[in-house]
Amino acid sequence: MDHKTTLTQHINAPADAVWAVVSDIPGSAATLSGVDSIQMLTDGPYAVGTRWKETRTMMGRAETVEMWVAQSEAPSNGRGGSTTVKALQGGADYTTRFALAERGGGTDLTLTFGAEVIKPTRFSRIMLTVFGPLGMRITRKALAKDLADIAAKAECQ
């Protein structure tokens, strides 16, 4: 049982400027209004294996999730880039993919978010059936805000 949503935001900035914002994990708490704090767990530049803990407040509750980069390809030679970030939390496998495509003098940033319950129990199936659509609406709203925040930062660089 999984849930998936995709959003695209056109950003009036080149792909490398958008990539600089997306891949700046230490600075993401300052960029993304939905992120309360970031604690880096690895050193070095953004790459596969980069790990951090991200704290967000959703529905009035602070939640800290450990995340890592599973795939990363920076934009180059006019080709858009992409990156995939993973997290495991509460019996669910979360995947967030950012894809950058240059278009119309700017960049389309497409975010695809998926949540898959790894070992669904009868209770978790009921909860997903009841709260899944609401949870995805709340998540979609938070992700749309993240994209708007990324756009604002990339456009003023």
N, C-alpha and C positions, 0 to 999 in steps of 0.2 A: 504494500500500500504506500503510494508516494504522491506527493503534491509538487507541482512545478508552476512557475510563473516567469514570464519574460517581459522586460521593459526596455525601451530604447529612448535615449535622450540625444538630440543633436546638440553638439557643443561647438561654438564658434572659436575653435582653437585647433592647431595641428595635432596629429596623433601623438607626437612625442611629448607635447605639453600635457595632454590628457593622461598619457602613460606615467609621467612624472608624478601626477597627483594620485593616481590609482595605486602606484607601487610605493608610495611614501607611507609605509605603515606607522613608523614612529610619529609622523605628523598628522595621522588620520583623526586623532581625537580633537585636534584643533580645526580640521577641515569639516568633519562630519558631525552635524549637530546632534545626531542620535547616539554618538559614541561618547561615553563618559570618560573612559581611560583606556590606555594601551600599556601593556607590560611586555617588552620584547624578551623572548626566551633564547634567541640566537643572535649572533653578531654578524656584521657584514651586509653587503648589498642585497636587495630584493632578488631572490632566486628560489628555485625548487628547494624545499627543505626549510625555508625561513619560517620560524614559529613565533607566535605571540599569544597573549591573552587579551581579549577584548571584552570590556564591560559596557553593556547597554542597559538602559532602563526602558522596559516595555510593559505597558499596562500597570504602571506604578511599581514594578519590581525590577531591581537590579539583577542582572544575570551576567556571569562571567563565563566565557567560552574560550577554550584553547583552539587556535586555528593555525593552519599551515598552508604553504604554497605547494600545490600538487603539480602544477604545470605553469610555465612562464615562457612567453615568446614576445620580446619587445618589438615594437614597430620598427621597420627598416625599409629603406628604398621605396617609400610610397606605399608599402604594404602595411596594413593594420596589424596590430599585435593581439595577443589574448593571454589571459591568465586564469587559472582555476584555483580557488581557495576551498579547503575542506575543513570540516569540524565534526566531531562526534560528541553528542550531548544527549543525555536522557534517553538512550536507546534509539536515537535517530542519527542518520548519516546526512549531513548537510553539505551541499555543493553549490558554490557561487562561481559563475563564470562571467568574466568581463571580456567582450570582444570589441575591438576598435576597428572602424572602417572609415577611411577618409572619404568625404562626400561634400560637394558644394562648398569648397574652401574651408571646411571644418571637419569634424569627426562625429560619426554616429557611435555612441557607446551603448552597446547592448548588454544588459545584465540578465542572466538566466539563473534563477535560484530554484533549487530542488531540495526537498526533504523526503527521506525514505526511512520508514521505520524498519529497523534491522530484524528484531525479533518481536513482532507484534503479539501482544497478549490479547485476550478477549476484551479486557478493560481498555487497552490502548486503541483497539479498533473502534470501540464504542465512542471513546473520547475524540478520535479523529473524525468520525462520522458526524458527531454533534458539533465539535469546535473547529474542525479542519477548515471549513469555508471561512469562518470568522477569523481564525488564526492567519489564513492566507491573505485575507483582506487587510488585516493589520500589518502583516509582513510586507505586502505589496506597497502599502502607503509609506512604510519606513524605507523601503528600497527606492521608491520614487524620490523621497527626500534626499537620500544618499546621492542619487544621480544628479539632482539639482545642486547639491552642495559641491560635488566634484566639478560640475560645469562652471559654477561661479568661481571656484578657485582656479581652474585651468584657463578661463577666459580673462582673468585679471593678471596672469603671469607675463 
